[in-house]
Amino acid sequence: MSVSITQPLAVPTASARWVQLVLGVIAMMSISSPQYVWTLFTKSFQSTIGTTLPAIQITFSIVIVLQTWSSPLQGFLIDKFGPRLLIAFGCALSGAGWITSAYVTSLTGLYLTYGLLCGVGTGIVYVGIIGLMVRWFPDRRGFATGMVAAGYGFGAILTTFPINTMLATSGYQHTLVVFGFILGIVGALAALAMRMPRSDEKLPAAAVVTSKKNVAPAAMIRTPVFWLMFVMMTMMSTGGLMIISQFAAFSTDFGVTKVVVFGLAALPFALTLDRITNGLTRPFFGWVSDRIGRENTMAIAFLMEAAAVAAMVLLRDNVLAFVLLSGVVFFGWGEIFSLFPSTLTDTFGTKFGTTNYGVLYMAQGIGSVLGGPLAALLHDKAGSWLPVFAIIIAMDAITGILALVALKPLRKAYAKS
């Protein structure tokens, strides 16, 4: 009796999809550092290149814009050619961005290495893995997308302290090269073990209202339900990034930076708490949405954020309350990265799921462009942060209400059409 060595041993479907989820989390963690650890390298780049900090910070904007606005093309390529090689290439490209940026001596070089390579690379991986998870977990789309999105948020927690230590002992160039290789290789190895579900693999049925259609991107963007989701995600993204980008600034104005909480400086304590809750909320509310429905969960989370922002402003003189409520604010925001991709796939199907999410993910790009500058502009015009918070509260509340009174009936009608 002969045994073929050309075919891999079959893994039961129930086990295979959980293996894919773990691999997705690992790959997501490998690409999180270019965004979340960027701030540790800015002074070194500024010193080497001999330019201003705003000019250096353009690199970060390039990463975010390319990560989000090129996502439709990236999603299309993954839908057409499969996830394995493209996601591996994205991980390697992100690592290469760090390695090559270690040797640049000009702004243009920095933009073309760290900005371009990390931006395109992280975008391929992020959109590709989200698109893969919605296929493997029709019954747990919210939870699965939340887990891999949390991996992107939590990945930098594992690398921040080692990178900071190596920076102090070996310099930024050595650090970029070493961690560029490590993160690129780890992510690529995880990606090479990823795959789409086979046609003969039976997956559980969807647990929430799901369309039986498979809608191509060109047809999707002609539907009112898509544009409603796009506007809702844009508002939530913009409001959240208003807070993220200006958190240190308004905390300073409110006197938070001068106070100690639980024996720790209030601002870094708040930022650490916010990063944790921003990661935990993604699988948590994704899991909730798998049980009570996407729109119901959106309403709960978004209205909770509106209430938390209002309470944080009203209690800004109470530093402990301010810090703890900031954690609640981020717990009500980060779940957009699990709720919107799962809702989109429930509505438009899995066949073009990666490309379709790439189109919707552009809303995050709009939020990243509007959030920081708009908040700063409003503050400068009004001389106060209160108008900024008023707009954030209004957008959160409107989006939460729209989930129930507009998105829910519109999506149900579209599923039956």
Steps between C-alpha positions, in 0.01 A plus 500: 500500500657828390447839649521813287750754626387772260180580692502651850324309773136604516400705802134473605308811400410583861869503592623653175310823538631558853852440372433762233378742767818456706715549190301812416557646847875430474526666159300801621725537803805496273383808307377714791837649599548726192196698615502471877877518565573770241521769767813335651699566181397856412779681688768273352372553145477875561859512623642290215312675221528847656145619447193604698273271696190585287693394189593170667138446610384506138648149484237381748222658294630322190486166685136553605382638164661219299379239748138612463456664160677230302299227674246448216783405262665286765172325574440438128841336461440274801153400377649420157827329592436370850626609843810290564770655283356852501469521880852353533622762253325773704671387821838488326438842343418651840820354648697625200367849567671496839824348370542740208401807704798433729732614221318809367650847529224706335130568547423355158679182595304476825170554319586232242614242756318527830205688350445313174612147585345485849180667379442264207622195693283551808199578279532172310524301822221679687240483224605151395469346846164665570375366167627152585340490845151594379517196270616255767254616767153561353352422843751713697596776260487770762717308745753381240553840339517650849773258604727575204431874530593473868823329395582810296432719801680281755804403293695811589460429872742207457753700302496846657726429798753277313523758222541784748775306680689421179471862390675609819776238475558451127355801318203538268661358184592167659156485664315558172701233320468236773129548561431548130638153434327344803156645434517445125605136532252415779211653307597340169535153656154531656356616167648209305290260708176689425243392246141549388237245607468223241171441324466158666538642851169549675494807722229592756207709382491872568360591839348837402298637207713433194445561131542205262635736234860542391518861385796636305651834606364689198147389585550549873590868470170561319296394803372741769582248776871512415516879506314510830764267648776710343366823652450333839853358506644835387325683785612247760856496365524879489366543853728234646808635325416851621546366853802282424694772316433774757485298823829633641412857401160521666620296799767765554243780475277321752792462743510121480873483426592650838326232710593150617241218491561171682863603541544560126503815289142550384565552126711188427268299725200619298674427169587146614146438623356635176719271288386198701128582482534592131630148437262309727188662357556355152447130575257578785247701303561278199396204715198693628394586145510133402227446759276807503559637149738756348277807514385439857864472607596814308230696678617380842870567433468833321250648745718376787792689350289815464400478867859430610639798305233726652577372852876535442456867407260575785733333753826632352592659834497153660819344364422144608156514339650659188760224463256213560237649270758534223533121515122469458514739204749278318304190598209655311708590194741221407224254413437677170779278365300186574140617454529669161690225311269229635189706417630568151564132431163399646343741251701451182638146531846345517600454134622859468528552876862616511463751217170626640652559842792676335251750358327549835834525682567823311265658757779452756732685265260794485478497879880501530525805273212691663531401865821667615496815282127561550526472879799738507327749270183504709704550817698787351186673370300459821784521753351198675477124466127498584378547138722209397344273762152621408554388140642164612200437729258599223665270243505207743134547592385550140688190383356289783147613416555447127600140569152428634268729305671492160762226456299220659185533285696590187726196531208269574315626191812460286548140617143417388522680164 
